Amino acid sequence: MTEPTDFALYLDFDGTLVEIAPRPDQVRVDPALPGALERLRARLGGALAIVTGRPIGVIDDFLAPARFDIAGLHGVERRVDGAVSGGGPENHPELRARIPGLTAAVAGLDAVLIEDKGASVAVHWRLATPADALRAEEAVKATAAALGDAYRLQLGKAVGEIVPASATKGHAIRAFAQAAPYAGRRAIFLGDDLTDEKAFAVVNETGGVSVRIGGAETIATRRLIDPEDVRRLLYAWADGAPIDPGALPAA
């Protein structure tokens, strides 16, 4: 019989713990979520981490006053047991030099938003017209191409983000798995987007449980409907329900 401490739980944020909003700063967090995650972390002996494209500080603001282990910016920065490593715009001068040009390229496009994260930059076009969305996508693709092999473009739901080539959520989960209390545990990862597929691959390779949120095609082995479905599951686990990811619906 498995125990909660047999598992390490990794959670995406946008589209998984919370519903995606028209603008990144408009996300609404269920008031019960931070406390439930703290209780669940305790059941797991500390092995609970947020794995997200957001900066660590932004997640801290959303989940305050709770503080969790986090891989931010797709793993560019990481915090484990309070110690932060990586990240910092000063480590990415080539990217910083390209951001003014990218900003200018999309400046005239209504409802297109630049999200400058320091060590990465995202262009959002969820509310844009189809024509403006296409121009925004072309602009971020051109900027990524100009940066060369040190950076890569990852496309998500109405967003394109330029990140360091070495940063993926899969790499972030591998790094967590080398440290206590995550080492030696079976990974469970919940995510909803194309950027989460690399993490699903790592989890699948290591015998863990990958859970895709929503109905898109995926390599994940399990599926939940939406963030509300995710929260319902996590709240049950936090309050003592058996942690049995194998019982989740197949993808």
N, C-alpha and C positions, 0 to 999 in steps of 0.2 A: 504493500500500500504506500502510495506516495504521500509525502508531507509537504506543506507549504515551502519549507526550507530546501526542498529539492529543486525549486524553480528560481529563475531570475527573470523578472518581468521588465520589458522594454516597451515604452509607449510613445508613439507619435503624438503630437499636440493638435494642430489644425486638421479638422476633418476626422479626427479620431476621438480625442477627449472633448473637443468643442466643435460646434458647427462652424463651417467656413463662412466668413462674413464678406460683404462687398469690399471692404477695406481691412487691411491687417489689424488696424487699431480699433476696429469695431467689434472684435470678438467678445462674446459674452460667456463668462465662466459660471457654471452652476454653483451656487454658494456652498453646496454640500461636497463639491469635488475635492478641494484641498484636504479637508479633514478625512475624507474616505481614503484618499491616497496615503495619508500618514498612517492610518490604521492598517491598511494593506501592506505598506512597507514594513511595519512592525511584525505582521504575520510572516512576511518573507525573510525575516532576519536582516532587513536592510537592503535586500537585492531588488530594488525598484529604481528605474532611471527613465527620464524623459529623453527621447532621441528625436531631435527636431531641426528644422531649418532656421528657427528663430535664434537670436542671441540669448545667452544665458540670462542676462539681466531682464529681458522682456518676459521670459517665462516666470522669473521670480516675481515680477510685478503682477502678472496675471494670477499666480497661485499664492500670493502673500496671505498670511505671514509664513506659510510653509516654505521650506527649502529642500530641494531634492537633488540627487545626483543628476547631472544633465550632460548630454552631448549636444552642444549648440552649433549652429551654422553647418549642419550635416557632418559634424565631427571635427570641424576646424578648432573649436574650443571644447574643453571637457572639464567637468567638475566632479570629483569623487571625494566623498567625506570632507567637503569644504575646501579642498585644494584645487585650484584652477590652473590648467595648462593650455598652451596654444592660443590662437586668436590674436587680435590686435591689428588695427589697420596699418601700423608702422611696419609690419612684416610683409606688406603687399603693395609696394610702391608702383609696380606696373599696373595693377588694377586701379589704384587711386588715380593714376594719370589718365586713365581712359574714361572715368566716370563723368567728368564735365562734358565730354563729347557725346556720351550716351544720353545724358540729361538734355542736352540741346536737341538731339535727334528726335526726342519724343515730346519736346516742350509744347508743341502746338496741337497735340492730340488730346482731345477731351476724354476725361475719365481714365487716362493712362497714368499709372502711379509708379514712381521710382522709389524703391525701398533700399536705402544704403545701409548695409549692416557692418560696414567697416572692412571686414575680411572677405565679404562677398557683396553682390548687388543683385537685386531682383527687380524685374519689370512686371507689373500687374496690369492686365487688360480685361478683367472680368466684366466691367461695366461699359467698356468701349464699344463703338460700332464695329461691325465686321471689318470695314476698311481700315479703321484706326488700329484695331487689334492686329491685323496683318502687318501694318507698318511698324508697330511696336515689336512684334516678333522678329521682323527682319532686322530692326535696329539692334536688338540684343544679340541676335545671331552674328551680325557683322562685328560687333564689339568683341564677342567671344573668339571669333576667328582671328581677329587682329592680335589677340593676346597670346596665341600660340599654344603649345602643349602644356604649359604650366597651369592652365585653367581649362575648365570645361563648362559647357552649357547643359543644364538639366531643365527640361520642360515639365511643367506640372499642369494643374487645372487653371488655365488662363494666366499662367505665369511662366516666365523664363528667368532662370537665375544663373549667374556666373559665379562659380566657386573654384577654389584650388583643386587641381586635378586629383590630388591625393585624398580629398575629403568625400567620403560617402558614409551613409548610415551603416552600411555593412562593416566598414573599417571601424566605425565607432563601437559597434557591438563587439567586434573581436577584441578591441582594446579593453572594454569593460570586463570581458571574460577572462582577462589575465590577472585581474585584481580581486581581492576580497571586497565584499562577500559574494561576488558574482562567479568566481572561479569554481569549476567543477559542477555547476548547476545546469539544468536543462533550460534553454532559453525559450521564452514566449515573447513574440513581438507582434504588436498591433499597429497597422498603418493603413493609409487610405489612398496613396498617390503613386505615380510612377517613380518618384524618388525613393519610395519604400521597397521597390522590387529588389534592389541590390541587397537590402537588409534581409528580405525574405530568402534570398538565395543563400546567404551566410547561415541563417537559422536552419534552413532545410538541410544544408550540408553537414551541420553539426548535430543533427537529430532533434532539433527543437520543434516548436509549433509556431507556424506563421499564420497570421490572421488578417485577411484583407477586409477593410470596411467599405461597403458599397458593392455595386454589381459589376464593376469593370473586370476585364480579363486579367488573370493574375497567375503567378506561380505559387502563391500562398496555398496552404493545404486546408485552411478553415476560413469561414466568412461570417461577419456580422453585418447587420443591415445599415446602421448609421451610428453617429455618436451617442444618441440616446440609448441604443441597444448596448453600446460599449459601457456607458455609465451604469446601466442596470446590472451588467455582469460584474463590474468592478465593485460596485456598492455591495453586492451579495458576497463576493469574496472577502471584502473588507470586514463584513459582519459575521464571518465564520462559515459561509457555505464552502463545500469541498472545492478545491482548486483542481479541476479536471478539464484541461483544455482539449483533451481528446474527445470530449462530449460535445464540443461546439459543432455547428453545422459545417459540412464539407463545402469547400469552395467550388 
